[in-house]
Amino acid sequence: MALLHALPATLLLSLLGAPSSATPSGWKPAAAPPPSAWARAGARPWAVCEELGRQAIALGNGGAPRGETGLDDNSVWLERVRRCPTVPGLLVLAARLELVSAGDVGFVHEPGTSVDAVVADHRERVERAAQWAEAALQESARRREPPPRETRFVHAYALLALGRTAQARAALDRAIAAAEIERWRSDRMGAVIALLDGDLDGAMALAQRATIDAPMDDRTITRYIRAMVLDRAGASAAARGELLDLRNEAGSIIARRATESLLPVHERLYLRALDHQVAEDGGTALRLWDAYLSRSEPAEPERVLARRHRAELVRKPAPVR
């Protein structure tokens, strides 16, 4: 106690936690230090996030950790990437899931419906996928680690689905240089890029090579792409024959939807319209052609082809005798 009595009043108050009347009026508590590099990188939940990243990579490679959520529940993984936004494995898996679940065009089968909402939803989802794939590349480079498997290819996929063909081509070239994917898969994507750019010769060469090189159970998607190239090149009969053959094959609807996932929405409409026309579903095909022609994206040569296909469905009235 004698020691306490010997201390100055202000120091004694400070030690005992009591407020001091001698505190300057302009005094403010020190600000918290800025977040460290580790905090900015998401270090606080580091162990949990890194484990989720490992699980995401395992799922992306075709495996499923025991007892863990698979790919059937997309919302779980999308929520996880929002909680751990700097884990490359999570970012790439989330980008893949967004590309798969991006807007559908099926509802335009109903008369009077609009495709605007589908286009907006599709663009939002695919842009988010492109941003996640790009973030995975940047974070991997910051960590001085190779990015997760096929990250560059997923980035190219998203850019292509947005119709940004020049950026998609550059991203695909990076994926090829990194040996991320098989040759037939890069050829297939290259064929779509060439098709959207109007390079029909290049598109046909790539689609043909991809069809030959792809495994038997993976050729259907490439054949849909080849049918689109044939149609754009003016070989309508050959394109219809290919689409008719595809309709008679098992899993053709799944393959068509996989093909559509590579395409901007207006090109999805074109492919579906042509497919329904081949199947002699004239009513649905007419609505799809009208939806396609209502869009601002198609160039005039594609509009001419679409009008020709649509005209084939409109029967002229019989002459009055």
Steps between C-alpha positions, in 0.01 A plus 500: 500500500786737569611454138158601373499816714838593358384493135392819319122543487468476121709181479310347789166566330631350178616184673171457683296552179324812629446800272745781540387860509841594367433335157541762224169612348613420144615149581370214283573129525749366251344365179518131430793406277419437134438137406812304425563330170393172660173648624425642156565156353241349732737359762257520789296196384809370321486136613128461424522677165804304387328173588195606298736585215646150508151350495405721205805390304416135571147553369628685194725203426207260515526387861278565802641513852326253725208652688528831316252687283532411133408709199126436522451793737659797323387750763726343763814554296397847383452600864838354589680702236335815633633414848847415365543726194876456462534122477581401139343154517171639628500780244544262207234257620256787554575630150427155354170477690391846384571410139292183532209678665505812279164607354296263286289593197240228532222724624472687168297200381202678655332763279551861603805439718817711480860390502626826658491363855689188391767711328544717810521199733739320267732803471506553876584137575761459228671830581522384860653171382755689289592721798543198727723321249710813454525545879620138530776570249606817680498338846697200373760735352518690830560173686759395244301182441360345181127572464250218547445265209340665193469846657608670177261284300208589732591868457495460121167313524336788689636764263374304200151463651498879538582539130841659569676299234832687490546462876380139485755420229783651706389307810473177298851555362627528858321175593656325199848635585460369856392157365184519713267314265490239227548614142147403394349715775703806401411435134131483592509831683710650224235393248233691692720810522567484126127450431401806702772703326371395157805290410304206361798326339693507825194392696437204270863384511511514879158337545591220261831432675334508844235254382765255381727530803236504777409179685183334374294605802608865462440555129135599521570854620749555219248371246251763615766764444580354158128512411492871584808561283345308210181703529687832502706388202183446297498120520154494657414149387820358651439693823145367528615147431756529780243641744248231407758228564588659833135506608490123465800449728482442874599801708451748216304751713775508762762542226304784340478681831873450553553653157274791591707570810781613267276746318361846567121492548411614147707215353327257737169619357628438146612144577176412679287649223685297238479186714125534555448571131680178409273319746198651319395690811400801295320699770795494739746566219303808388504647849873434532574660162293803599686522830833477316406768246383732778851513643747773405807272507465300172679642197311546174630183328375290793168685493460415131551130575257513792234667284543231235456223755198675646346549156513126442266455795238749386262333262357709223122492471368284220378701195125566487331323211 
